[in-house]
Amino acid sequence: MLVGSRARIGFHQVAFVGDKVRRCDQSMDSREIRSYLRFVIPANAGRIYPIIMETSCDSIEWVYGQRALELGVATTLESEGVDLFGPRKDR
């Protein structure tokens, strides 16, 4: 469920962090990633895997609204036109 106009889900590659070095890790066993995706979103795993692998670990591909429903990463959208945080001046 995505609630509010700012609700989003982000995808990106895995990052490897070691000895003060951080880098994108495309070598992570893709079978593990695919297996996980097939477990959590079986019908759309094949559509989400490329999004993950094509998005650097230094970036995020945001999925929201109708696209999130189509990819199966959200089941419903609620209060799409409502900013749940309210006007910036009130935060």
Backbone hydrogen bonds, N-H to C=O, Kabsch-Sander energy under -0.5 kcal/mol:
donor,donor_aa,acceptor,acceptor_aa,energy
2,L,76,T,-2.5
4,G,78,E,-2.8
5,S,82,V,-2.8
7,A,4,G,-1.2
9,I,63,V,-2.3
11,F,61,E,-1.6
13,Q,55,T,-2.1
16,F,23,R,-3.5
17,V,15,A,-0.5
18,G,21,V,-2.7
21,V,18,G,-2.0
23,R,16,F,-2.4
25,D,14,V,-2.9
26,Q,24,C,-0.6
28,M,25,D,-0.9
32,E,29,D,-1.1
33,I,29,D,-1.4
34,R,30,S,-2.9
35,S,31,R,-2.5
36,Y,32,E,-2.4
37,L,33,I,-2.6
38,R,34,R,-2.7
39,F,35,S,-1.6
40,V,36,Y,-2.4
41,I,37,L,-2.9
44,N,41,I,-1.3
45,A,41,I,-0.9
47,R,44,N,-1.3
48,I,44,N,-1.7
49,Y,45,A,-2.4
51,I,47,R,-0.6
52,I,48,I,-2.2
53,M,49,Y,-2.5
54,E,50,P,-2.0
55,T,51,I,-0.6
55,T,52,I,-1.0
56,S,54,E,-0.6
59,S,56,S,-1.6
61,E,11,F,-2.6
62,W,60,I,-0.8
63,V,9,I,-2.8
67,R,64,Y,-0.9
68,A,64,Y,-0.8
68,A,65,G,-0.7
69,L,65,G,-1.5
70,E,66,Q,-2.7
71,L,67,R,-2.2
72,G,68,A,-0.6
72,G,69,L,-0.9
73,V,68,A,-1.7
74,A,68,A,-1.2
78,E,2,L,-2.8
82,V,79,S,-2.1
83,D,81,G,-0.5
84,L,82,V,-1.1
86,G,83,D,-1.7
90,D,87,P,-1.8
91,R,88,R,-1.5
